[in-house]
Amino acid sequence: MSQPIEVDVVIVGGGLAGLSAARRLDRAGVEWLLVEASDRIGGRVTTDTVDGWHLDRGFQILNTAYPRVPALVDVAALDMRYFTPGVLVRRGGDLHRLENPARDPLAAAQALTSGVGTLSDRLKFAALATKCATVPAAKLLEARETTTQEFLRKAGMSHRMIEEVLRPFLSGVFGDRSLDTSSHVFAMILRSFARGRMGVPAAGMAAFPAAIAGPLPYPQLLIGARTLSIGPGMVVTEGGQINCRAVIVATDPPAAAALLPGRLPVPDMHGLTTFYFGADKAPLDEPTLVLDGDRREIIANTVVVSNAAPEYAPTGKSLIAASVVGVSAPSSASEAVIRVELARLYGTPTDDWDLLEVISIPNALPSARVPQANLRKPVDLGDGLFVAGDHRDSPSIQGALAGGWRTAGAVLSWLGAGVGAAR
């Protein structure tokens, strides 16, 4: 399609933040255009279907407790497939189960007798999860901010509990093995984990951004249009210049900084790598995340995705995902190491598994080191230039959605107060 030469607002980037911003602007009756460089919307939240396998761009889950999720989509219409609300921890020759009593009260007795951490650890963690789930979010953000590691220690978690359970689990969530992530971010993530269910749409994670975009007028989504430059009142793409009143840059942070030189600092980014394997037989008969309690720190977590979502694998096959912190270039050596580690974690040979794909994402998540305060960073850069994304809120799907929605609100205020009402 040919691109218009003038609109009220141009949104650069068709990921979750850009789509969320478009939904709010569209609801307000503003004339907007979204330009996306790739051939699909969704940004990182996308799915490749290869020979009957659904391979998300890195292992991702959708948390139903994220406030912006039900506000933007009908979760039931996504045909969700859910994972177990707990983890299995490999320690020595055994797998130990740990479930969150805040999510499943019937799991309380099992949590008390689990071989994970000490009894005191499990009681304190259950109390912490319950507190984060029930205390108002604003109050959680008023607490003294520190690193996640320090926060866990002050909450009474033993060294063993942190190293065997929490570090491997949270390193996969934050892409941060050091646990330098803000305690405010951790508290909000724990709140969502305790209150919601974690799963994936049957058709793959790409179904989620597609559902967000569903109510939007398709002609205003300009796909395959790479943005070359941005300035006050204009966006230049490969198709020419678009004049506008305001610009929302909703790309990943490095790309946003490149488009807005001198206006936006680039946060440190955390990388993640996912190894996808196909097997004739599942190495585990339940959809539960497996953590490495032996502290080898090679695989952050692994799960048989098809146990939750059979649609992710061809009939009679199983899909296994293994997440690694950092960027790992595919090689025979790295594959061999991952196979050995997976064999140990699942207690079964992996030699006959097929390596389907290795997905390395250098800029998977922005770091969220102290201070993060109330998690909201400025989005108005002046001159009608705005920025949206999880780097302006929390590093999560919720942060991207909330960031886009908040930025659209700032644009609406600016249009009304600064240059007259939007057409």
C-alpha positions as CSV (number, residue, x, y, z in Angstrom):
1,M,0.0,0.0,0.0
2,S,1.1,3.6,-0.5
3,Q,1.8,5.5,2.7
4,P,0.0,8.7,3.6
5,I,1.9,11.9,3.7
6,E,0.3,13.4,6.8
7,V,-1.4,12.0,10.0
8,D,-1.7,13.2,13.5
9,V,0.5,10.5,15.1
10,V,3.1,8.1,13.7
11,I,3.9,5.0,15.8
12,V,7.3,3.5,14.9
13,G,7.4,-0.2,15.8
14,G,4.7,-2.8,15.7
15,G,5.5,-4.7,18.9
16,L,3.3,-4.9,22.0
17,A,4.0,-1.3,23.1
18,G,3.3,0.1,19.6
19,L,0.1,-1.9,19.3
20,S,-1.1,-0.9,22.8
21,A,-0.5,2.7,21.9
22,A,-2.4,2.3,18.7
23,R,-5.4,0.8,20.5
24,R,-5.6,3.8,22.8
25,L,-5.2,6.4,20.1
26,D,-7.7,4.6,17.9
27,R,-10.2,4.6,20.8
28,A,-9.7,8.4,21.1
29,G,-10.4,9.0,17.5
30,V,-7.0,10.2,16.6
31,E,-5.6,9.8,13.1
32,W,-2.6,7.5,13.5
33,L,-0.3,5.3,11.4
34,L,1.9,2.5,12.6
35,V,5.0,1.7,10.6
36,E,6.8,-1.6,11.2
37,A,10.1,-2.6,9.5
38,S,9.6,-6.4,9.5
39,D,7.0,-8.4,7.6
40,R,4.8,-9.0,10.7
41,I,3.5,-7.4,13.8
42,G,4.4,-8.5,17.4
43,G,8.1,-7.6,17.6
44,R,9.7,-10.3,19.8
45,V,6.4,-11.9,20.5
46,T,6.1,-14.0,17.3
47,T,5.9,-17.6,16.3
48,D,7.5,-19.5,13.4
49,T,5.7,-22.7,12.2
50,V,8.2,-25.1,10.7
51,D,7.1,-28.6,9.6
52,G,4.3,-28.7,12.1
53,W,6.3,-27.3,15.1
54,H,5.3,-23.9,16.7
55,L,8.5,-22.2,17.7
56,D,8.1,-19.0,19.6
57,R,10.9,-16.4,19.4
58,G,12.4,-17.7,22.6
59,F,10.5,-19.5,25.3
60,Q,7.8,-17.0,26.4
61,I,4.7,-17.3,28.6
62,L,1.6,-15.1,28.9
63,N,0.6,-14.3,32.5
64,T,-3.2,-13.8,32.9
65,A,-2.6,-11.6,35.9
66,Y,-0.9,-8.9,33.9
67,P,-3.5,-6.0,34.2
68,R,-3.2,-4.8,30.6
69,V,-3.8,-8.3,29.2
70,P,-7.5,-8.7,29.9
71,A,-8.0,-5.0,29.2
72,L,-6.8,-5.4,25.6
73,V,-7.8,-9.0,24.6
74,D,-10.3,-11.7,25.4
75,V,-8.1,-14.2,27.1
76,A,-10.6,-17.0,26.6
77,A,-10.6,-16.4,22.9
78,L,-6.8,-17.1,22.8
79,D,-7.5,-20.7,23.6
80,M,-4.8,-20.8,26.3
81,R,-2.8,-23.8,27.3
82,Y,-1.4,-23.6,30.8
83,F,1.7,-24.7,32.6
84,T,1.8,-26.1,36.2
85,P,1.8,-23.4,38.8
86,G,5.1,-24.6,40.3
87,V,8.5,-25.9,39.5
88,L,10.5,-29.1,39.6
89,V,14.1,-28.7,40.9
90,R,16.8,-31.2,39.9
91,R,19.1,-31.8,42.9
92,G,21.3,-34.8,42.7
93,G,19.4,-37.9,41.6
94,D,15.9,-36.5,42.5
95,L,13.4,-34.0,41.2
96,H,11.8,-31.9,44.0
97,R,8.5,-30.2,43.6
98,L,7.8,-26.7,44.8
99,E,4.4,-25.1,44.3
100,N,3.1,-21.8,45.4
101,P,0.5,-22.1,48.2
102,A,-0.8,-18.6,47.3
103,R,-1.9,-20.0,43.9
104,D,-2.9,-23.5,45.1
105,P,-3.8,-23.9,48.8
106,L,-3.9,-27.7,48.3
107,A,-0.2,-27.6,47.6
108,A,0.6,-26.2,51.0
109,A,1.2,-29.6,52.7
110,Q,3.4,-30.7,49.8
111,A,5.4,-27.5,50.0
112,L,6.1,-28.1,53.6
113,T,7.7,-31.5,52.9
114,S,9.4,-30.6,49.7
115,G,13.2,-31.3,49.4
116,V,13.7,-27.8,48.1
117,G,15.5,-25.4,50.5
118,T,14.6,-25.6,54.2
119,L,11.2,-25.7,55.9
120,S,11.8,-22.1,57.0
121,D,12.6,-21.1,53.4
122,R,9.4,-22.6,52.1
123,L,7.3,-21.0,54.8
124,K,8.9,-17.6,54.3
125,F,8.7,-17.7,50.5
126,A,5.0,-18.7,50.7
127,A,4.4,-15.7,53.0
128,L,6.3,-13.4,50.7
129,A,4.3,-14.6,47.7
130,T,1.1,-14.2,49.6
131,K,2.0,-10.6,50.6
132,C,2.9,-9.6,47.1
133,A,-0.3,-11.1,45.8
134,T,-2.6,-9.3,48.3
135,V,-0.9,-6.0,49.2
136,P,-1.8,-3.1,46.9
137,A,0.8,-2.6,44.2
138,A,1.4,1.0,45.2
139,K,2.4,-0.1,48.7
140,L,4.8,-2.6,47.3
141,L,6.5,0.1,45.3
142,E,6.8,2.3,48.5
143,A,9.1,-0.2,50.1
144,R,12.8,0.5,50.3
145,E,14.3,-0.5,47.0
146,T,17.3,-2.8,46.7
147,T,18.6,-5.5,44.5
148,T,16.5,-8.7,44.2
149,Q,19.4,-10.7,45.8
150,E,19.6,-8.4,48.8
151,F,15.8,-8.4,49.1
152,L,15.6,-12.2,49.2
153,R,18.3,-12.4,51.8
154,K,16.6,-9.8,54.0
155,A,13.3,-11.8,53.5
156,G,15.1,-14.7,55.2
157,M,15.8,-16.9,52.3
158,S,18.8,-19.2,52.9
159,H,21.8,-19.3,50.5
160,R,20.6,-22.8,49.5
161,M,17.1,-21.6,48.6
162,I,18.5,-18.7,46.5
163,E,21.1,-20.8,44.7
164,E,19.0,-23.9,44.1
165,V,15.7,-22.4,43.2
166,L,15.4,-18.6,43.0
167,R,18.6,-17.7,41.1
168,P,18.0,-20.3,38.2
169,F,14.3,-19.4,38.0
170,L,14.7,-15.6,38.1
171,S,17.7,-15.6,35.8
172,G,15.3,-17.0,33.1
173,V,12.7,-14.4,34.0
174,F,15.0,-11.3,34.0
175,G,17.9,-12.6,31.9
176,D,20.0,-11.5,34.9
177,R,21.9,-14.2,36.7
178,S,23.4,-11.8,39.2
179,L,19.9,-10.8,40.5
180,D,20.9,-7.1,40.4
181,T,17.3,-6.4,39.1
182,S,15.4,-4.0,41.3
183,S,13.4,-5.4,44.2
184,H,10.4,-3.4,43.0
185,V,10.5,-5.2,39.7
186,F,10.8,-8.5,41.5
187,A,7.8,-7.7,43.8
188,M,5.6,-6.9,40.8
189,I,6.6,-10.0,38.9
190,L,6.1,-12.2,42.0
191,R,2.7,-10.6,42.4
192,S,1.6,-11.5,38.9
193,F,3.0,-15.1,39.3
194,A,1.1,-15.6,42.5
195,R,-2.2,-14.2,41.2
196,G,-2.3,-15.4,37.6
197,R,-1.9,-18.5,35.4
198,M,1.0,-18.9,33.0
199,G,0.5,-20.4,29.6
200,V,0.6,-20.0,25.8
201,P,-2.1,-19.7,23.1
202,A,-2.7,-22.9,21.3
203,A,-1.6,-21.3,18.0
204,G,1.6,-19.9,19.5
205,M,2.5,-16.6,21.2
206,A,2.0,-14.7,17.9
207,A,-1.7,-15.1,18.5
208,F,-1.4,-12.6,21.3
209,P,-0.3,-9.5,19.4
210,A,-2.6,-10.5,16.6
211,A,-5.5,-10.4,19.1
212,I,-4.4,-6.9,20.3
213,A,-4.3,-5.7,16.6
214,G,-7.6,-7.3,15.8
215,P,-9.8,-4.3,16.4
216,L,-7.5,-1.9,14.6
217,P,-8.1,-0.8,11.0
218,Y,-5.7,-2.9,9.0
219,P,-4.8,-0.1,6.4
220,Q,-3.2,1.9,9.2
221,L,-0.7,-0.9,10.0
222,L,2.1,-0.3,7.5
223,I,4.1,-3.5,7.5
224,G,7.5,-3.8,5.8
225,A,8.3,-0.1,6.1
226,R,11.7,0.6,7.6
227,T,12.1,3.9,9.3
228,L,15.2,5.8,8.2
229,S,15.0,8.9,10.4
230,I,12.8,10.7,12.9
231,G,12.5,14.4,13.7
232,P,10.0,16.8,15.2
233,G,6.9,16.6,13.1
234,M,8.1,14.0,10.7
235,V,9.1,10.3,10.1
236,V,11.1,9.3,7.0
237,T,10.6,5.7,5.8
238,E,11.9,4.0,2.7
239,G,8.6,5.0,1.1
240,G,9.1,8.7,1.8
241,Q,8.4,11.3,4.4
242,I,5.3,11.3,6.6
243,N,4.4,14.6,8.3
244,C,2.7,14.4,11.7
245,R,2.0,16.2,14.9
246,A,3.6,13.6,17.2
247,V,5.8,10.5,16.9
248,I,5.8,7.5,19.3
249,V,9.0,5.4,19.0
250,A,8.1,1.9,20.2
251,T,11.0,-0.1,18.9
252,D,13.6,-2.0,21.1
253,P,15.8,0.4,23.1
254,P,19.0,0.2,20.9
255,A,16.9,1.0,17.8
256,A,15.0,3.7,19.6
257,A,18.3,5.4,20.7
258,A,19.6,5.2,17.1
259,L,16.5,6.9,15.8
260,L,16.6,9.5,18.6
261,P,20.3,10.4,18.9
262,G,21.2,12.3,22.0
263,R,17.6,12.1,23.3
264,L,17.5,8.6,24.8
265,P,20.1,6.7,26.7
266,V,20.4,3.1,25.9
267,P,19.9,0.8,28.9
268,D,22.0,-2.3,29.4
269,M,20.3,-5.2,27.7
270,H,20.2,-8.8,28.7
271,G,20.4,-11.6,26.2
272,L,18.6,-15.0,26.2
273,T,19.0,-18.1,24.0
274,T,16.5,-20.8,23.6
275,F,17.3,-24.3,22.3
276,Y,14.3,-26.1,20.8
277,F,14.4,-29.9,20.6
278,G,12.0,-32.4,19.1
279,A,11.6,-35.9,20.6
280,D,9.5,-39.0,19.9
281,K,8.8,-39.3,23.6
282,A,8.4,-36.6,26.2
283,P,11.1,-36.8,28.9
284,L,8.5,-35.7,31.5
285,D,4.7,-36.3,31.6
286,E,3.7,-32.9,32.9
287,P,3.9,-29.2,31.8
288,T,6.2,-28.1,34.6
289,L,9.3,-25.9,34.5
290,V,12.4,-27.8,35.5
291,L,15.2,-25.9,37.3
292,D,18.9,-26.9,37.9
293,G,19.3,-27.1,41.7
294,D,22.8,-28.5,41.2
295,R,24.1,-25.0,40.5
296,R,25.8,-25.7,37.2
297,E,24.4,-22.5,35.8
298,I,24.3,-23.6,32.2
299,I,20.5,-24.0,31.6
300,A,18.3,-21.6,33.4
301,N,15.2,-23.7,32.9
302,T,13.6,-26.2,30.6
303,V,10.1,-27.4,29.9
304,V,8.2,-29.8,27.7
305,V,6.2,-27.2,25.9
306,S,3.9,-29.7,24.2
307,N,2.8,-31.1,27.5
308,A,0.9,-27.9,28.0
309,A,0.2,-27.2,24.3
310,P,0.1,-30.3,22.2
311,E,-0.6,-28.1,19.2
312,Y,3.1,-26.9,19.4
313,A,4.3,-30.3,18.1
314,P,3.3,-32.6,15.3
315,T,1.1,-35.6,16.3
316,G,3.1,-38.1,18.3
317,K,6.0,-35.7,18.9
318,S,7.2,-33.6,21.9
319,L,8.7,-30.1,21.9
320,I,11.3,-29.3,24.6
321,A,12.6,-25.8,25.2
322,A,15.8,-25.0,27.1
323,S,16.6,-21.4,28.1
324,V,20.1,-20.1,28.5
325,V,21.1,-16.7,30.0
326,G,23.2,-14.8,27.4
327,V,23.7,-15.2,23.7
328,S,24.9,-18.6,22.6
329,A,25.9,-19.0,18.9
330,P,24.8,-22.4,17.6
331,S,27.7,-24.8,17.4
332,S,28.2,-28.5,17.7
333,A,30.0,-27.8,21.0
334,S,27.2,-25.8,22.5
335,E,24.6,-28.3,21.3
336,A,26.6,-31.2,22.9
337,V,26.8,-29.3,26.3
338,I,23.0,-28.6,26.2
339,R,22.2,-32.2,25.4
340,V,24.3,-33.4,28.4
341,E,22.7,-30.9,30.7
342,L,19.2,-31.8,29.5
343,A,19.9,-35.5,30.0
344,R,20.9,-34.8,33.6
345,L,17.9,-32.6,34.3
346,Y,15.4,-35.0,32.9
347,G,17.2,-38.2,33.8
348,T,16.9,-39.6,30.3
349,P,19.1,-39.9,27.2
350,T,18.8,-37.0,24.7
351,D,21.0,-38.4,21.9
352,D,18.1,-39.1,19.6
353,W,16.4,-35.7,20.0
354,D,16.4,-33.5,17.0
355,L,17.7,-30.0,17.4
356,L,15.0,-27.9,15.7
357,E,16.3,-24.4,16.2
358,V,18.5,-22.2,18.4
359,I,17.1,-18.7,18.9
360,S,19.5,-16.1,20.3
361,I,18.1,-12.7,21.3
362,P,20.9,-10.3,22.3
363,N,18.4,-7.6,23.3
364,A,15.8,-9.8,25.0
365,L,15.1,-7.6,28.0
366,P,16.3,-4.2,29.3
367,S,18.2,-4.4,32.6
368,A,16.2,-3.0,35.6
369,R,18.9,-2.1,38.1
370,V,18.3,0.1,41.1
371,P,16.8,2.6,41.1
372,Q,13.5,1.9,39.3
373,A,11.3,3.7,41.9
374,N,7.6,3.3,40.8
375,L,8.8,1.7,37.5
376,R,7.6,4.6,35.3
377,K,10.2,6.6,33.4
378,P,9.5,9.7,31.3
379,V,8.0,9.1,27.9
380,D,7.8,12.7,26.6
381,L,11.1,13.7,25.0
382,G,9.9,17.1,23.9
383,D,9.1,18.6,20.5
384,G,6.3,16.1,20.0
385,L,8.6,13.1,20.3
386,F,7.6,10.2,22.6
387,V,9.0,6.8,23.5
388,A,7.2,3.6,24.6
389,G,8.3,0.2,25.6
390,D,9.2,-2.1,28.5
391,H,12.4,0.0,29.0
392,R,10.1,2.8,30.2
393,D,8.2,0.6,32.6
394,S,9.1,-3.0,33.8
395,P,10.9,-5.5,31.6
396,S,7.9,-7.7,30.8
397,I,4.9,-8.2,28.6
398,Q,3.0,-6.1,31.1
399,G,5.6,-3.4,31.0
400,A,5.5,-3.2,27.2
401,L,1.6,-3.0,27.1
402,A,1.4,-0.6,30.0
403,G,4.2,1.5,28.5
404,G,2.5,1.8,25.2
405,W,-0.9,2.7,26.8
406,R,0.7,5.3,29.1
407,T,2.6,6.9,26.2
408,A,-0.5,7.2,24.1
409,G,-2.1,9.0,27.0
410,A,0.8,11.4,27.1
411,V,0.4,12.0,23.4
412,L,-3.3,12.7,23.7
413,S,-2.7,15.2,26.5
414,W,0.0,16.9,24.4
415,L,-2.2,17.0,21.3
416,G,-5.0,18.6,23.3
417,A,-2.9,21.1,25.3
418,G,-0.1,21.8,22.9
419,V,-1.4,21.9,19.3
420,G,-5.1,21.7,19.5
421,A,-7.5,18.8,19.5
422,A,-6.8,15.8,17.4
423,R,-8.8,15.5,14.2
